[in-house]
Amino acid sequence: MNLNSARVKIEEQELLYRQAGYTDNPIKEEASVIEADFYQVKPITIREMVTRKINKSLCFCLGIAIAVTFVSYYIAMNYEAKLNKLDNEIVRLNVENQDLQAELDKFKSFNNVDNKIGEYNILQKAEKVIEVTALNSSKKDISQPVKTASSNFNWAIGY
């Protein structure tokens, strides 16, 4: 005989002795038939509720911070692209400015030379232009200078 059947027989004898029904005195369970670890819902404490609310609010704040970071990064990259474009434009304009400055310096030097020539009267303009007719001579006399040996080696005397 096993323990459960012995217990049931003892309780049946007690019920018969008292003359009472089964509904008045049900059989008490001392051990469960299936024994295992089952998930039991524990009541939530106030500390856990506060911790959960704090975690949710911190997650929300973190999400907002990440969104703001993405937006600010996008704006910063746009500004950097614009600055790079302006930098390239500035470099192009500087190169063009150097070319124009070189041309301006060339024109200024010509102007300075012209002003100095006019100031010191080095070159004077002709007051009158004289036109001369060309002579029609068929015989052209070309004379060649006579070279001597002493004139050829004058340059080497002091050498």
RAZI-V81828 format. One record per helix or strand of 2 or more residues. SS is the DSSP state (A for helix, B for strand). FROM is the first residue (numbers start at 1). TO is the last residue. Records with the same first field share a line. If there is no record, write none. Layout:
# RAZI-V81828
SS: FROM-TO + FROM-TO
This chain:
# RAZI-V81828
A: 3-18 + 46-120 + 149-152 + 154-156
